[in-house]
Amino acid sequence: MKKLWLIIATLFLFLPSLAFSGNVDTFGIGAKATALGGAYAAYADDVYATYYNPAGLTQIKRPQISVGSIFVDPYLKGKNFTVERNGSTVAGPVDFEDESPLLIAPHMGFAMPINDRITFAIASYVPFGLHLAWDDTPSLYLNPASYNCYESWYYRIVATPTIAYKINDKLSIGFGISLGRSEAGTYLNSYRMLPLTVKEKIELTDDFNYSFNVGIMYKINKTLTLGITYRGMTDTSFDGELKLKDLSDTEKAVLAAQGITKYKTDVSLDDVDHPRQVQLGLRYVPNPRLSIEADLVWTQWSIVDNQTLEIKDPMFQRALGGKEIRMKRDWKDTKQVKLGLEWKATDILSLRVGYFYDPTPIPDDTFDNMWPDADKKTYSLGAGLNLGKWQIDGVVQYTTTEQDRIIGGESVNLNNTYDNARVSVKAEGELWEYGITVTYNF
């Protein structure tokens, strides 16, 4: 047992150095739940119940350790990107595609029943995030959107110790604390230090934050189970640096003439907290081999109202025109609909399908290259192999925008990038995701 705990501790220390994510929301934690479209609040019978519904942990009868990953391959495209000023076109129309690498979101966990009523678990995962990259050439004719942003990331990594208690045969409750670390950053070709166009690199970290997960699972009768999960808000405080990159000697001379002799400054970002969520699920099991679940997930994205970057160095404050760089966000709360179906074809093989609809929280007037989100539909297909003590689950998932996102000059963030010009663009995208989770039951 001491050796087991040593392995578990080593894996949890190593995992955060690997973690990365796929978009501005969770696209899956554990291949089983992902294959069911995340419709899992009333099912949640493995260690990833720590996220989906902590109360579900009481269904685990033996100690188990689990590890896996979701791999995300994004394909995003901007079409007919055009910048107009006073009725004249100053950039575009031009098409461009993202250059994002394959993104990796690992997950792992350990669960152990303490007695017939109490189960302890700890899991580490990426609850949500984003990382996108585009052509960084400072050209109005290759990717003019690079002046707004050509690379951005935003994600949180957590370890969530959780305890669940079985009150009776029908009702269980669970509680967990998500101890996390968050990172964010942006690269852009900036006009802000005229007469130069320079590459700005902004990197921010919140080294420690926390939130709470609370769950209730109630077995209404032999065929119906109700699951309710609350994930609390995370109060964040980001600190980091703004750097000027790849400066030539000529550019350094121009900056020196403006009194700028340092090429980085400390910055902070205090008003981008992570949202709270409520997930409600109802699972129907008409026979031992078939289960169907429908979930509704409410996310309080309206907590993201503005992004205000505070500049610490007075020299940079003068060069950038003030102590703060403010980006309007004005995000909206969302409601996701999730559906999942599982059929146990044999005692060894289970087949799963899932679907969810994910409306964007981002309104047209704050859309930009940093957050090129749109209403999305996601379809998933997966399978599980029950090999005695070993459980192997796999999933393939496809996400596509419901329709082109059309911005016709209403985005204040894009317009301000070009000194209050009028920016129009059509945006579309898709994601292919692949996942595997291996679980061992002792």
Summary of the structure (lengths in Angstrom):
residues: 442
radius of gyration: 23.6
end to end distance: 10.9
largest distance: 77.6
contacts: 1641
relative contact order: 0.18
helix: 14%
strand: 55%
